[in-house]
Amino acid sequence: MLVRARPTVDVGFLVKLDWIPGARHAVGLRHAFTRALAENGTYDLPNFGRSANGNFLERYNSFVGSWSWTLSPRYLNEFRFQ
């Protein structure tokens, strides 16, 4: 019996917002999202054989916020949250 994997369905997007409230300050927000769905997919490990077939759903979210400000012409400070 030959088992064929259906194609993986991948969805992803990235949203980035930048705001410069003044000459010495910059604020940024970023969100990344990916989703992968595979029906009857296989893993890349040959020693598992047919037992590795199955359905899987992966979701990934990433949020990053940052605030940077110029203290002087030689020094820059940045706060980042992830």
C-alpha positions in Angstrom: 0.0 0.0 0.0 1.4 3.3 -1.1 0.6 6.3 1.2 0.9 9.7 -0.2 1.2 12.8 1.9 -1.1 15.7 1.1 0.6 19.0 0.6 1.3 21.2 3.6 -0.8 24.3 3.9 1.4 27.2 5.1 0.1 30.7 6.1 2.3 33.5 7.4 2.3 37.3 7.8 4.3 40.0 9.4 3.0 43.4 10.7 5.4 46.1 11.7 4.5 49.6 13.0 7.1 52.4 13.5 6.4 55.7 15.2 8.8 58.5 15.7 7.3 60.8 18.4 10.3 63.2 18.4 13.8 63.7 17.0 15.4 61.6 19.7 12.9 58.8 20.2 11.6 55.9 18.1 9.0 53.3 19.0 8.4 50.0 17.1 5.9 47.1 17.3 6.1 43.9 15.4 3.9 40.8 15.1 4.8 37.7 13.1 2.4 34.7 12.6 2.9 31.4 10.9 0.6 28.4 10.6 1.3 25.0 9.0 -1.2 22.2 8.5 -0.2 18.8 7.1 -2.6 15.9 6.8 -1.1 12.5 6.7 2.3 14.1 6.8 5.6 12.3 7.5 8.6 13.3 9.5 12.1 13.4 8.0 13.4 10.5 10.2 13.6 7.3 8.1 14.0 5.0 11.2 10.4 5.7 12.3 8.9 4.2 9.1 5.1 4.3 8.8 4.5 5.0 12.5 5.5 8.7 11.9 2.6 9.4 9.6 -0.1 11.6 11.0 -1.7 15.0 11.0 -0.1 18.0 12.6 -0.9 21.7 13.1 1.8 24.2 14.1 1.2 27.8 15.1 3.7 30.4 15.9 3.2 33.9 17.2 6.0 36.4 17.9 5.5 39.9 19.4 8.3 42.4 19.8 8.2 46.0 21.1 11.1 48.4 21.2 11.8 52.0 22.3 15.1 53.6 21.4 16.3 57.1 22.2 19.4 59.1 21.5 21.1 60.2 24.7 23.9 62.1 22.9 25.5 62.0 19.4 27.7 59.1 20.6 25.2 57.2 22.8 22.0 55.4 21.9 19.8 53.5 24.4 17.2 50.8 23.5 14.6 49.0 25.4 13.2 45.8 23.8 10.5 43.5 25.0 9.7 40.1 23.4 
